[in-house]
Amino acid sequence: MKYLIIKYLVTAGIVVLVSELAKRSDKLGALVAALPTVTILTLIWLFVEKQADSKIASHAYYTFWYVLPTLPMFLCFPYLLPKLGFWLALGAAGMLTIVMFFMTAILLKPFGVELF
């Protein structure tokens, strides 16, 4: 139980750190947010929890492919924000990400990358 509490506190602490940095500096907050901190933490937690190397490697591999369809969101959201407001722009960017995810999965399937 102690381990689980530490895991939650460290993970939440990083999210809070990024949001606090972003309040002070757009660029620094974005830089830290762009770092694969969640993925690195996940890989560490999987290793500490004695998961198989193949499972850890697989997680890193699929993370790469799942990141690609999220990238257009980071261009779409700032473009739509002044036009639609926060919630609609966020929703539209989220929908774009879902569409891009399915398109990526369909495009990669012939190359042996199964995302579904």
C-alpha positions in Angstrom: 0.0 0.0 0.0 2.9 2.4 0.8 4.4 1.8 -2.6 1.1 2.6 -4.3 0.8 5.9 -2.4 4.4 6.8 -3.4 3.6 5.9 -7.0 0.5 8.2 -7.0 2.3 11.1 -5.3 5.3 11.0 -7.6 3.2 10.8 -10.7 0.8 13.5 -9.5 3.7 15.7 -8.5 5.1 15.7 -12.0 1.7 16.8 -13.4 1.5 19.6 -10.9 5.1 20.6 -11.6 4.4 20.9 -15.3 1.2 22.9 -14.8 3.0 25.3 -12.4 5.9 25.7 -14.8 3.5 26.4 -17.6 1.9 29.2 -15.5 5.3 30.9 -15.2 6.7 30.2 -18.7 4.9 29.0 -21.7 8.1 27.7 -23.3 9.5 26.0 -20.2 6.1 24.4 -19.3 5.7 23.1 -22.9 9.3 21.8 -22.9 8.8 19.8 -19.7 5.3 18.7 -20.9 6.8 17.5 -24.2 9.3 15.3 -22.4 8.0 11.8 -22.2 7.7 11.9 -18.4 4.6 9.8 -18.2 6.1 7.2 -20.5 9.4 7.2 -18.5 7.5 6.9 -15.2 5.4 4.1 -16.6 8.5 2.2 -17.8 10.0 2.7 -14.3 6.9 1.5 -12.6 6.7 -1.5 -14.8 10.3 -2.4 -14.1 10.0 -1.8 -10.4 6.9 -4.1 -10.4 9.0 -6.8 -12.1 7.2 -6.9 -15.4 8.8 -8.9 -18.2 11.3 -7.0 -20.4 9.1 -7.9 -23.4 6.1 -6.1 -21.8 8.2 -3.0 -21.0 9.6 -3.0 -24.5 6.2 -3.5 -26.0 4.8 -0.5 -24.0 7.6 1.7 -25.4 7.0 0.5 -28.9 3.3 1.1 -28.9 3.7 4.4 -27.2 5.7 5.6 -30.2 2.9 4.7 -32.6 0.2 6.2 -30.3 2.0 9.5 -30.0 2.0 10.1 -33.8 -1.7 10.7 -34.2 -1.8 13.1 -31.2 0.7 15.6 -32.8 -1.8 17.4 -35.1 -3.9 18.3 -31.9 -1.1 20.5 -30.8 -1.4 22.6 -33.9 -5.2 22.4 -34.2 -6.0 23.5 -30.6 -4.1 26.8 -30.5 -5.6 27.7 -33.9 -9.2 26.9 -32.8 -8.9 28.3 -29.3 -9.5 32.0 -30.2 -12.2 31.0 -32.7 -14.2 28.5 -30.6 -13.3 29.1 -27.0 -11.5 26.6 -24.7 -14.0 23.7 -24.4 -15.1 23.6 -28.1 -11.5 23.9 -29.3 -10.4 21.1 -26.9 -13.3 18.9 -28.0 -12.5 19.5 -31.7 -8.8 18.8 -31.1 -9.8 15.6 -29.2 -12.1 14.5 -32.1 -9.2 15.2 -34.6 -7.0 13.0 -32.4 -9.5 10.2 -32.5 -9.8 10.4 -36.3 -6.0 10.6 -36.7 -5.7 7.5 -34.4 -8.0 5.4 -36.6 -6.3 6.7 -39.8 -2.9 5.9 -38.4 -4.1 2.4 -37.4 -5.5 1.7 -40.8 -2.4 3.1 -42.6 0.0 1.1 -40.4 -1.8 -2.2 -40.6 -0.4 -3.3 -43.9 3.1 -2.8 -42.5 2.4 -5.2 -39.6 1.8 -2.6 -36.9 -1.5 -3.6 -35.2 -2.8 -0.8 -33.0 -6.3 -2.3 -32.4 
